């Protein structure tokens, strides 16, 4: 099961990375920067931007720090591939791997320079940062980690009460 979970995580990571990169390629090819295209009325639209920072453009002068952090996190995910044994952990690691590497690809290969590249974002919802598929993967993985932690805590409390 151990290698199976690692293969699942790696495969999911590659699929998420491919989806992210395809969406970014299409966005750059077909969207005009700064011009919103509605998809679901005012709820969801496409709006191409190049983000030098993190969410909401914070840390625009710290692109190299985000790049280094993403490299370290990618290495951590790759190491985790060899150690995970549960399917739920494989899904989390796969989502993290795909999301982190999706944004890292932009940091490495997009202008203005390697490790200083701006991340391509395109999904826009009201009153929130513009984001991309990689960001969705990372956020879903974080949510799954929180949920699994809460479920484990509830299980531990039930076990403690029963004893």
C-alpha positions in Angstrom: 0.0 0.0 0.0 2.9 2.3 0.8 4.1 2.6 -2.8 0.6 2.7 -4.1 -0.2 5.8 -2.0 3.0 7.4 -3.2 2.2 6.7 -6.8 -1.4 8.0 -6.3 0.0 11.2 -4.8 2.6 11.6 -7.6 0.1 11.0 -10.3 -2.5 13.3 -8.8 0.3 16.0 -8.4 1.2 15.6 -12.1 -2.4 15.8 -13.2 -3.0 19.0 -11.1 0.2 20.5 -12.4 -0.9 19.8 -16.0 -4.4 21.2 -15.5 -2.8 24.4 -13.9 -0.4 24.9 -16.7 -3.0 24.3 -19.4 -5.4 26.8 -17.8 -2.5 29.3 -17.6 -1.5 28.8 -21.2 -5.1 29.3 -22.4 -5.5 32.3 -20.1 -2.5 34.0 -21.5 -3.5 33.2 -25.1 -7.2 34.2 -24.9 -7.6 36.7 -22.1 -6.8 40.4 -22.1 -5.0 41.5 -18.9 -7.2 43.4 -16.6 -10.4 42.8 -18.6 -12.9 40.6 -16.7 -14.9 38.0 -18.6 -18.0 36.8 -16.7 -18.5 33.1 -16.4 -21.2 32.9 -13.8 -22.6 36.4 -13.7 -20.9 38.5 -11.0 -20.1 35.4 -9.0 -17.2 34.0 -11.0 -15.2 35.5 -13.8 -11.9 35.4 -15.6 -9.4 38.3 -15.2 -5.8 37.7 -16.2 -3.2 39.3 -14.0 0.5 38.6 -13.3 1.0 38.5 -9.5 4.5 39.2 -8.2 3.5 38.4 -4.6 1.2 36.2 -2.6 -2.5 36.4 -2.2 -3.9 39.9 -2.6 -0.5 40.9 -4.1 1.1 41.0 -0.6 4.9 40.5 -0.6 5.4 41.8 -4.1 9.1 42.6 -3.2 9.6 39.1 -1.8 9.2 36.9 -4.9 12.6 35.2 -4.3 11.4 34.2 -0.8 8.3 32.7 -2.2 10.4 30.8 -4.8 12.8 29.4 -2.2 9.9 28.4 0.0 8.2 26.6 -2.9 11.3 24.7 -3.8 11.7 23.5 -0.2 8.0 22.6 0.0 8.2 20.7 -3.3 11.2 18.7 -2.0 9.2 18.0 1.2 6.3 16.7 -0.9 8.6 14.5 -2.9 10.1 13.0 0.2 6.5 12.5 1.6 5.7 10.5 -1.6 8.1 7.7 -0.3 6.6 7.7 3.2 2.8 8.0 3.0 0.7 4.9 3.3 -2.9 6.2 3.5 -5.0 7.2 0.5 -6.3 10.4 2.3 -2.7 11.5 2.8 -1.9 10.7 -0.8 -4.7 13.0 -2.0 -3.4 15.8 0.3 0.2 15.4 -0.8 -0.8 15.2 -4.5 -2.9 18.4 -4.3 0.0 20.2 -2.5 2.6 18.9 -4.9 0.5 20.0 -8.0 -0.4 23.4 -6.5 3.1 24.3 -5.2 4.8 23.2 -8.4 2.3 25.0 -10.6 3.1 28.3 -9.0 6.8 27.5 -8.8 6.8 27.0 -12.6 5.6 30.5 -12.9 8.2 31.8 -10.5 11.0 30.1 -12.4 9.9 30.6 -16.1 7.7 33.7 -16.2 9.1 37.3 -16.5 10.8 39.3 -15.2 13.5 36.7 -14.3 14.1 33.2 -13.0 12.9 32.8 -9.4 11.4 36.3 -9.6 8.6 35.4 -12.1 5.1 36.6 -11.6 2.4 34.0 -11.0 -0.4 33.9 -13.6 -3.8 34.3 -12.0 -7.2 34.4 -13.6 -10.1 33.3 -11.5 -12.0 36.2 -9.9 -14.8 36.1 -7.3 -16.3 39.2 -5.7 -14.3 40.8 -2.9 -11.4 38.4 -3.0 -8.0 38.0 -4.6 -7.7 36.8 -8.2 -6.3 33.2 -8.0 -5.4 30.2 -10.2 -5.9 26.4 -10.2 -2.7 25.8 -8.2 -4.0 28.1 -5.5 -7.3 26.0 -5.5 -5.2 22.8 -5.1 -3.2 24.2 -2.1 -6.4 25.6 -0.4 -8.3 22.3 -0.8 -5.3 20.4 0.6 -5.1 22.8 3.6 -8.9 22.3 4.1 -8.5 18.5 4.0 -5.7 18.7 6.6 -7.8 20.8 8.9 -10.8 18.5 8.5 -8.7 15.3 9.1 -7.2 17.0 12.2 -10.7 17.8 13.6 -12.0 14.3 12.8 -8.9 12.8 14.6 -9.5 15.0 17.6 -13.2 14.0 17.8 -12.1 10.4 17.6 -9.6 10.8 20.4 -12.1 12.5 22.6 -14.6 9.7 22.1 -12.0 7.1 22.8 -10.9 9.0 26.0 -14.6 9.2 27.2 -15.1 5.5 26.6 -12.1 4.5 28.7 
